[in-house]
Amino acid sequence: MKSILQLSFVIIFSSSFLLAQEITFIPRQTAVNDTAGDEVIIYIDLVNVSQAEQTVFVLRTLNQLPPNWTTSLCFDFCYPDWVDSIATTSTFGSSPLLPGEMREVSVHFFTDNIPNSGLVELQAGTFRSPDQRITVELQASTFDPTSVENDFDQVNNFTLEQNYPNPFNPSTKIRFVIPNEVRNLKNFSSLAPRNDNSFVILKVYDVLGNEVATLVNENKPAGSYEVLFDASKNNLPSGVYFYQLRAGSFTQTKLMLLEK
């Protein structure tokens, strides 16, 4: 399986990623572009942010795929393409989430050798509040590698890394990468002057979606960066927090845990 080459999608972070303060359901990426014929995988982090054990279900409510594509859901185990609903119950060989527990949900797109794009919509909820659901849309796209193999000198690859240490107390480091602009060498003379600056916003939110810190809010040239987040400056309590990077059309959100 080849590595993910492009990630792009705007996530508007709000309480829609939360369900009555019971769970969070946040994709690591919402759009992935990979080589035609490869299996494309998109991961979602499911976290029980309540103080009670939670039995969680995940539904595939939209499976909009090109001909010859299929998708499969994985949640503790991977299931056949015709299984549209899974839950943390013994029926699925699983168990409820304990307070603070995080598990990985993934959608596997099985593609063919013709470049195309597919869309899946998932809903997550708890048995305590089955009518309240978190909805996410995930898009997989594929391309012909021979058409771009020699065309680009830089790949557009924004990166937001997992904070370290995690859990942390009271400070942690967050690293991210701003890429160079993609340039098509065959048609370089027709391009506008190169500009590798990006306006970057890096913020931290609490479990309710309230902003608690702004770490970056300025233009940044291409390069690798490391930012220190010190929770003691904001006198934050122990718990789950989220940090979100926004730069142009790229947005990614990750989870971190403060333990005092």
Buried (B, 14 or more C-beta within 10 A) or exposed (E): EEEBBBBBBEBEBEBEBBBEEBBBBBBBBBBBBBBBBBEBBBBBBBBBBBEEBBBBBBBBEBBEBEEEBBBBBBBBEEBEBEEBEBBBBEEBEBBBBEEBBBBEBBBBBBBBEEBBBBBBBBBBBBEBEEEEBBBBBBBBBBBEBEEBEEEEEEEBBBBBBEBEEBBBEBBBBBBBBBBBBBEEEEEEEEEEEEEEEBEBBBBBBBBEBEEBBEBBEEEBEBEEBEBEBEBEEEEBEEBBBBBBBBBEEBBBBBBBBBEE
